[in-house]
Amino acid sequence: RTEDITDNVIHLLSSKMNGLSNNVQTLLKVMACFGSSTNESVIGYLSESVEYSEVKTWLEGALIDGFIQKEGEGGLKFVHDKVREAAYNLIPDSDKKQFHYHLGKALNSFCDGKDVGDILFLIANQINHGHEWILGDDELSIAFAKLNMRAGKRALDGCDHKTAYSYLKAALSLLPTDHWESHHDLSLRLNFLASSAANSCCHYVEAERMLQRIFERSRCFEDKVPSYLLLSQIFQTQGKGVDAYNICSSVLLQLGETIPDSVAPRIAKTMVEDTLKMYEEVDDDDWLERNIGDKALRTTLQFYSSIAASSFFCKPVTITVYFTCKAVQLSLRQGICDHTTLSLLQFTRVINMVTDDDAVLCYRIAKNALSLRERFDTVAQTPEVYLNFYSGIAWRFETFQVCADYLCRGFETGLSTGNNRTGLLCALQATTLSIISGANLKSMLNKIDYYLHLSTTFNIASGRNVLLVFRETVSVLIDKGEATSIEAKPILGDPNNLGNTMRNVYYRHEAVRAFWLGYTERCLHCSQKIIPAEEDYARLVLIKFQVEFYQALTSVDKWRGYNSAKCHGVVRNAISLMRNAAANSDWNFTNKLCLLEAEQRSLSYNHREAIASYDASIASAKKSGFIHEQGLACEKAGFYHKRNGSVRKAMGYFKQALECYEEWGSSMKVKFIQGELNDVQMLANNELARRG
């Protein structure tokens, strides 16, 4: 019945419109082709054509008759969607395509070659209705292929990748059969833009197919270079690190660079030291005024950055060191460019992999690298820049929360610019920092589920696998996974296989879960499985701080009362690590240092100093917003007082811990602390009973 009423309304409106003058009817048809609304500027452009020179007058008639109304500044719209539908029905179905097509041609006759903003999309949309008429005319085919290419490029610049892909596919479909011979440059550019848009839309097969056409049809190596870079990025997104590495390796060889089969650790160390020496020689107040390198330098640095990123996941760490050093040395010798920033940031990530720890130097180099962004347009590199800086060195000096926030921005920028893989890597690192900084667990679970959805959408298998590990960890921390787990599980492979890329991810997360669950032996076992793997461990320096912190606290729990030299050694090492770290970032590490010192002093029965250190750790964690570690320090202080018979003090600390864990969102820890509160309450009651 509703459909009948709707049909009747449209019929009545159409009948009324049929009584209007032909000019007003034409105006309504034109407006209907544009959609439910448009802008007066479109009508203005249309009036410049011979066919529609009086369209502004026709518009006045439509406004008077009440079918069209003005909206905001320069806006025009139909008074109702059904009015627009009735107006569109004034055009016979058999004539609709041609009406759109001629309307688009009329607009394009005046707008061609002019910057008309988003009206370009409207023109292309109208003209594309005339596909069958365009193909019969090679001159029109090329003209309108270029029109669609401009529309696609504009959509790409606006990060609307789906729309861009649609226009670019339309442009390709309009090219004549001999377009590679007759319009080679246009064909090359169109295929590259279309493959870029396809990649951003996760249509990887289509993107690779278009790139293959470029490789087959290009007339010289230089024409293929941008496509090789894009293909390497597509391979990385799909987790095909070896394929990406091989592509970059082949191109760099053709650019005259050297690709070693292997790099000995001593060679890698020497390369880092030599690169640092070169850097110190040129680093001065005139850094931003260095000569700008040529196009060849820019191309070479792009491929060095790409191969370094690929090798990070599929080659020994010394290979990654080699490529990052080569890139920086090249820029220091030949000049800087927009890719120098990323090369320097990648370099700071590998310095500590092969040389003694010098975080201050790395941070200085990284900040200088970021300052180069003031000179170059590096917006497109934002996800890579944030990933390398905030997960590489910045967390040693800037707060965990700030670093996590910037990595989230890197994630958002990556998605908006079509750099899906790097965006998701930013999300993974943001999640790591969020866990370490004690973000609310339930909010984190929702974020991880969102990231998982996107990893499926973008077909990033490796990222999804790691996200599933994160999700299991957060689920365990909330409620041991009792109500928050899901069926999907990560594929971990054999954790005892040193070549397994998921090995350290598995043991690190197992250590974290075991620590918070109170599984002492399990935590120590998993921690020790990570630490000996020096080569892989160096890739994840941040994890070293987290794991050694937990390992030291767990060692104290295991060996308390035994005066174990091994335990004292583990704690001393962790304290030394945290003291050095706290010298650079009081915010991130002082609470951990104080808690380790409190536990160390508790072993030595330095009662007053132990209590002072527990309280200092609680205050520092509270100041830094590390609610989970504030709760942990309260919990440890509670156990200390419980062991020493101060049950009322223990009760006070346990209550604080309970509040912290509730805010953290861990019902598992809340339940555990509630059990301890019940226990000390019983001890307190027994003490009162004895006194009574």
N, C-alpha and C positions, 0 to 999 in steps of 0.2 A: 504493500500500500504506500509505503514511504517513497519507493521508487516511482510509483505512478504520479504522486504529488510533485516530485522533483521534475519528472518529464513534462508535466503540465506547466510548471513554472517556466521551464526553459522554452516551451512552445509559445507561451503567452509573451515572453520577452522577445523571442525571435519575431513574432507577429508584429509587435510594436516597433521593433527596429526596422522591419521591412517597410514601414511607413515613413521612415526618415529619408532625408535627401541622400542621393548617392554619395555625396562628399562626406557627410557625417558617417554613413555606413562604412565608407572606405577607412575613415579614421579609426572606427571601432575595430575593423578587421586588423588594421596595422597594430593597434594597441594589444589586441588579443594575441597576435603573433609574438609579441614581446613578453607575454605572461600577464600576471595579475597587476603588475605595476611597472613603471618605467620613470624616466626623468625627462624634464622639459628640454634638457640639452640634446637628447636623442631626437626629439621632434625638431629642434633647431637645426641639427645636422641634416635631417631628412628634408627639411624645407629648402636646402641648398640645391637639391636635385630638381630637374625640370619636371619630372612626373609628380612630385609632391611639393611643388613650390607654394601651394596654398594651404598646406597641412595645418599651419597655425590657426588659420581661420576656421577650418573644419573642427579643430579642437575646441574652439570657443562654443561651437554649436553643440558638441557632445557634453560640454560642461553645463550649458544651459538646460539641455534635455535631462540632466541628472544621471547619466550613465557613468560619467567619469567625475572624480573629485580630486582636488589638489591635496597634497599631503606633505607637511614639513617644508623644507626649503627646496623648491624645485621639483618635488615629487608629484607624480600623477598615478592614480590607481582606479581600478573599477570599484564601484560602490559595493559589489558583492561578487564572490567567485562565480555564482550562477550567471551573473550579467556577462562576465568575461566568457563563460562557456557558450552562452547564447550568441555573443558577438563572433566568436570563433566559428560557430556553426553557420554564419552567414557565408562563409567560404565553402563552396562545394568540396567534398572530400577529394574528388579527382583533381582539383586545382590547388589544394593546400600546399604541396611541395613547391610548385611553381611560384605561388604567391610569396612564400617565405624566401625563395631564391631571388626573385626580382627585388623584393624589399631589401635584402642584404646587399645586392648589387648597387641599388640606389644609394644606400648609406655609404658603401665602400667607395663609390665614385667621388665623394667629397672627402671622406676620412682617410683614404689611402695615403700613406706617407706621413700622416699627422699623429701626434701623441694624443690619443683620445681616451687613455686610461682603460678602465674595465669595459667601456663600450666596445672595445675590440672583441671581447667574448661574444657580445650580442650579435655583432656583424658576422663573425665566423659561424655562429649557430644558425643564422638565417641562410647563409650561403651554402652550408653543408647539406641543406635539404635538396640542393640541386646537383647532387653528385652525378647523376646519370647524364645531365646536360653538360657538366664541366668536362667529363672525360673525353668527350668528342672534340675538344678544342685544346691543343697542347699549350697554347699561350695562356688560356684561362687556367689550365691545370697547374702550371707553374706559379702563376700569380696567386691562386688561392691556396696552393700548397705552402707558399711563403706566408700568406695570411695566417693559416693555421699554425705554422711554425712560430710566428710571433706570439700568437695566443698561447701556445704551449709553453714557450719560454717565459712569458709573463706569469703564467700559472705556476711554473717551477720556481720563479723568483719569489712568488707569494706562498711557497711551500704547500700548494694544493696539487699534490703529485698525481692523484687520480684524475683530476680534470686535465692536467698537463698531458698525461698519457693518452687521454681521449683525443685531444686536439692533434697531438703528434702522430698518432695512428691515422687520423683522418688525412693529415698532410702526406704521409707515406702512400696512402691509398690513391691520392690524386696524381702522383708522379707518373709520367709516361713510361712505357715499357723500356725505353732505351735511356732511362734517366742517369744511369751510372756513366754512360758515355757522353750524353748531351749536357748533363748538369751535375758533374761529378762533385764539386764542392758542396752544392746544396744537398746532394744525396748523403755525403759524408756527415755533414752537420746534423741533418735530420735523423739519421740512424743513431748517431751518438746521443743526441738529446732524448730520443725515444727510448733507448736502452737505459739511460740514466733514470728516466721516469719509471720505466718498467721495474728497475731494481728497487726504487723507492716504494713501489707498490707491491713488492715481494713477488713479482712475476719474473723469477730468475731465469726460467727456461727461455722465455721470450727475449729477455735482455741479452742472454748469451747468444741466441740465434742472430740478433741484429748486430752484435759485436763481431760475430763470425763473418757476416757479410762485409763488414768494414775491413777485416783482415784479408779477405779474398779480393776485394775490389780496390783497396788503397794503392796508390801509385808509388808511394815511398814509405820508408820506415817512420819518418817523422809524423806522417798522418795517422799511423797506428798507435803511437805512444800513449795518447790520452785514453784510448780504448783498452790498452793493456793494463793501465792503472785501474780503470773501472772494473775490468774483469778480475783483477786481483782482489779488489774490495768485495766483489760479489762472491768469490770463492771463500774469503774470510767470513763473510756473513753466514754462509752455509756450513761453516766448520771445516772447510777444505783447506786447512792451513798449508799442507804440503804443496797443493796445486798453486795456491797464491804465492808461496815462496818460489816455486819454479818459474812462474811468470815473471816475477820481479828480477830473479836471478838472470834470466835470459835477456831481459831488456838492459839491465846494468852492464852485462857483458858487451852488448852491442853499443853501449854508451862509452865503452873503453875502461870500465871499472873491473876490478878483480874480485872474484868470488871464491873464497877458500873452501875446501872440503871440510876442514876442521881448523880449530884455533886452540893451541895449548893454553892452559891457564896462565902460565908465566908471560906468554905473548899478549894475552888479553890485559893482564895487569900493566905491562909495559905500555900498551896502547893508551890505556886510561891515563897513566902518568904523563906520557908525552902530550896527550891532548890537553890535559890540565895545564901543563907548562906553556903550550901554545896559547891557551886562553888567557893565562895570567899576563902574557906578553902584550896582548892587544886590549885587555880590559882596562879601560880608563874612563875619564869623564866624557870623552868624545865617542863613546860606544854607538850612540844613535846616529852619529854622522858618518859611519863607515860607508864605503862605496857599495852601491847596490850591485849585486851579481847579475849576470845575464840570464837569458831564458834557459840556456843549457844547464846552469847551476840549479835553477829552480826545478827543472825536470829531474835532475839527478837526485836532489834532496827528497823530492816526492817519493821516488822509488826506494831510496834508502830508508825513509820513514816507514813505508809500507812493508818492506822486507824485514825490517827490525820487528815490526808488530807481528808479522807472520812467524818469524823464527822464535819469538818469545814463547810460543806454545808448541812448536814442533822440532826445535833444534836445541843443542846444548847452549847453556847461557853464555858461553864464551863467544859463540857465533853472533848473538845479539849484541854483545859488547863491541865486537869488531865493526858491525854495521853502524852503530850509533857513533862510535869514535870516528869512523871514516867520514860520516856526514858532517860532523862538527869541524873536523880538520879541513874539509873541503870549503866550508863556509868561512872559516877563519882565514884561509889563504886567498879565496877568490872574491869575497864580499858577502854581504847579507842579503836575504830576500824574505818573502813572507813565510817561507818554510823553515827559516833558521830558528824561529821560536820553538817549533815542535821538535826539531833535531836536538836543540839544547835541553829541552825538558826530558826527552827520551834518554839523553846522556846522563842527566842527574839521577835517573832511576837505576842506571847500571853501575854508577861509580862504586857504591857500597857493596856491589856483588863481588868485586874482585880486589878491593883495596881496603885499608883500615877505615873505620867509620869516621866520616867528616861531614856531619849533617849541616854544619854552619856554611861550609863551602858550597855544598849542593844547593842550599837554600838561596845563597847569594847569586849563584849562576841562574837558578830558576827565576828569581825576581828580575834579573837583568833580561832574561829571555822574554818575560811577560811585558817588560817595558818596550820591547820592539813592536808590540801590537799597536802602540800609539803611532807608529810610522807606516804600518802596512794594514791593509784590509784583511783580517784573518778571521772574520765572522764564521766562515764556512768550517774553520778548524776548531771552533769552540768546544765541541764534544771531546776531541782528542786532546786539546790543551787542558781542559778541566780534568780529564781522566789522568793524564800524566802528572799534572801538578798536584792536585788535591789528594790523589791516592798514592802519589809517589814520594813527595817530600814535605808538602805543606802541613800534613797532620803532625809533624814533629814540632811545629812552631805555632800553628793556628789551631783553634779549638776543633775538636772532633765534630761538633755540631755544625760549625761553619763549613768545614770540609764536606760533610754529608749534604748540606744544603746546596753547595755549588755543584756537587756531583749529581744531585737531583735536577739542577738546571741543565747540566750537561746531557742528562737523559732526555729532558723535554726538548732541548734544542736538537738533539740527535734525531728524535722522532719527527720534529717539524721540518727538518732539512732533508729527511730521507736517509740519514746516516744511522740506520736502525741498529746495526751491530754495536757500534761504539756507544750509542745511547744506552743500550742494554748493559754493556760493560760498566758504564757509569752507574747504572741502577744497582748492579751487583756490588760495586765498591761502596756506594751509599748505604746499602744494606749492611755490609760489614761494619762500617763506622757507626751505624745506628745501633747495632747490637752491642758494640763496644762501649758506646756512650749511654746505654740504658734507655733507649727510646721505648715508649709504651709497646708492650709485646702484641697486644690485640690490634693496635693500629698498624704495626709492622706486618702482621699476618695478612691484613687486608691489602697492604701495598704489595706484598710478595705475590698474592693471588692475582693482582692486577698485572704485575710484571710477567707472571706465568701466562696469562691470557695473551699478552702482547708477544711473548716469545713463540707462542703457537701461531699467532697471526703472521708474524714475520719469518716463521720457519727457521728459527735460530736454535738448533737442537742442543748445542753445547751449553748455551746460556740457560736453557730450560733445565738441563740436568743439574747444574749448580744451584739454580733457584729452588729446585725440589729439595736439595740438601739443606739449604737455608730454611725452607719451610718446615722440614722435620725438626730442625733445631729449635725454632721458635715455638712450634707445637709442643715439643717436650718441655720447654721452659714454662709454658703456660699451664699445662695440665697433664704432662707426661704423654700427650697425644691421645688422651682418653676420649675427648669430645671434639678435638680440633684437627685430627689427622684426616688425610684424604687417601683415596685408593691409589692415585698415581705415585710411583716411587722412582727415585733416581737410579740410573744404571751406573753402578760403581765399578764393575769389573773386579779383578783380583787385587785387593789392597796390598798384598805382599809383593806384587810385581812392581819393581822400581821404575819400569817404563810406563806404568799406568798414570795418565795425566790427572786422574781423579784421586790418586793415592793420598796426597797431602790434604786435599779438600776433605776426604773421608776422615782421616785421623784427627785433623784439626777440629772438626765438628763433633766427633766422638769425644774428644778431650773436653770440649766446652760443655757438652751435655752431661758427661760423667762428673765434671767438677760441681755443677749446680745440683745434680742429683745426689751428691755425696758419695759417689762410687770411687773411693780413693785409688784402689789398685787399677781400675779401668782407666782413670784419668792419667795416672803415671805411665801406664803401658802405652797409651795413645800418644802422649806427649813425647815420650822417648822414641817412638816410631817416626816422628816428624823431624826431630832435631838432627839425627845423623845424616839425613838426606840434604847435605849442604848445598848442592847445586840447585835443587828445586827450592830449598828453603830460602835461598838468597833472593828468589823472585818475589817472595812475599814477606818483606821485612816487617811490615806492620804486625803480621801474625806472630812473629818472634816475641814481641812484647806481650801480647795477650797470653800465649801459651806458656812462656817462662814465668809469668806472674801466677798463673793457675798452678803450674807445676811446683813452684816454690811453696805456695800455700798448702797444697796437697801433701807435699813432702813433710811439712811440719806436722800435719794431722797424722800421718803414718808413723813418723819416727819420734813423736813426742814421748819423752820419758826414757828414751834409749841413748841419748847423747850421741847420735849418729854423726860421724864426720862427713858422710855423704850428704846428709840433710843440711848440715851447716854450710857445706860448699855450695849446694844448689841455691840456698837462700842468699848467701853472700853474692853470688853471681847475679841473681835477680835484682838485689838491692843496688849493686853497681850499675846494672843496666838502667834501672829506673832513676837513679840519682843523676846519671848523665842526661837522660831524657828530660827529667824535670828541670834541669838547668836551661833547657831550651823552651820548655812549655810547662810552667807550673800548673796551669789549668788541667792539662791532660794527664799528668803523671804523679803529681805530689801526693794525691790521696793513696795511690798504689804504693809509693815509696814508704809512706807513713805506716800503712797496714803491714807491709813486709817487716819494717823495723819493729812494729809492735809484736808481731809473731816471733821475731828473733829474740826480742827482749823477754818475751814470755818463756822461751826455752831456757833462758839464763836466769830466770826468776828475778829480773829487775822490775819489781812490782810497780813502783812509781813511774818509771820511764815507759813501761809497757802501757799503762793506763793513759798516760799523756799522749802516746803515739796513736792509740786507738781513737782517742777523742780528736786528735789532729786529723786523722784520716776521715773520720765522720764529717768534720767541719769542711775539709777540703772537697770531699765528694759532693756535699750539699751545695757548696759555692759553685761547683762546676756543673751541677745538674745531673750528676751520675747517680740516679736514684737507686739503681741496682747495687752499686758498690758502696753507697751510703748504707743500704740495708745489710750488705755483706760485712762491713766494718762493725756495725751494731751487733750483728750475729756473732762475729768472732769475739767481740768484747763481752757479750753475754756469756759465751762459753768459758771465757777466761775467768770471769767472776764466779760462774757456777763451779768450776774446778776448784776455786779457792774458797768456796763456802759462802760467798757473799750473794746469797740467793735473791735478796731484794734488789741489789744493783743489777744482778743478772736479769731479773724480771723487767727492770726499766729499759735495759738495752734491747731485750727481746721484743718488747712492745714497740720500740722505735723501728726495729727491723720489720716487724709485722706491717706497720704503716707504710714503710718504704716498698715492701714487696707487693702490697695491695696496689700502690700507685704504679708500680712497674707493670702490673697485670699478670703476675705469676701466682696463680692459685695453688700450684704445686709447692712453692716456697712458703706461702701463707699457711698451708696445711701443716707443713713441717714445723714452722716456728710456733704455730698454735700448740702443737704437741709438746714443744720445749717449754712453752709458757705453762701448760698444764702440769708438767713435771716439776718445774721450779715452784709453782704454787703449792704442789703437794709437799715439796721439801720445806717450804716456808710454814705450811700448816703443821708439819711434824715438829719443826723447831719450836713453834709456839706451844705445841702440846707438851714438849719436853720441859719448856720453861714453866708451863702452868702446873 
